[in-house]
Every structure is written in structure tokens, then in C-alpha cells.
Amino acid sequence: MQEKVMVNDILTGLNGELMTFAEMIPHTEHEQLKNVMIQQRNACEQSHSELYKIAREKGYHVPSAMAKPDDIANVKSLATRGAI
């Protein structure tokens, strides 16, 4: 298996874990459990950030182009009006 494929698979898995934490943490009433999940989420984010940086440096991932200021303003306007 190519390194590029493995890196992208791991990034995809980490994205899934982060989404799961985002869904679970707000619904957890047990403070100790919530704190453990927050710590795990933070560690996951750190791993994702480090691996993402490596993927960019090696050319395995090319980020999308930055949004134009007009596009950002349009989305902000829609969000403010509750249209999205």
C-alpha cells in the first residue's frame, strides 16, 4: 500500500472520530466522562493537525482555494438571516 493512501485513510478515520466526539460531548452529562472525551478529542485534533501538515508537505493533500471575501460576506449574510 502506498504511503499516500495510508496517510489519507488515517486522516479520514481521524475526521470520523472528530465528528463522533462533536456529537457525543454535548450530550454527555457525566462530567468525568465528558472531560475524558474532551481530552481524547484534543489528542485526536493534534494528531490530525500533525498528519495533515505532513500530507501537505509531501503533496499528498492539496487544500481547496481560499474563499473570496465576497463569498465570505455572502455566506455571513445568509447565516445572519437564517437562510442556511
ZIKALIN-V731294 format. One record per residue. RES is the residue in one letter. SS is DSSP state (a for helix, b for strand, c for the rest). Layout:
RES | SS
RES | SS
//
This chain:
M | c
Q | c
E | a
K | a
V | a
M | a
V | a
N | a
D | a
I | a
L | a
T | a
G | a
L | a
N | a
G | a
E | a
L | a
M | a
T | a
F | a
A | a
E | a
M | a
I | a
P | c
H | c
T | c
E | c
H | c
E | a
Q | a
L | a
K | a
N | a
V | a
M | a
I | a
Q | a
Q | a
R | a
N | a
A | a
C | a
E | a
Q | a
S | a
H | a
S | a
E | a
L | a
Y | a
K | a
I | a
A | a
R | a
E | a
K | c
G | c
Y | c
H | c
V | c
P | c
S | c
A | c
M | c
A | c
K | c
P | a
D | a
D | a
I | a
A | a
N | a
V | a
K | a
S | a
L | a
A | a
T | a
R | a
G | c
A | c
I | c
//
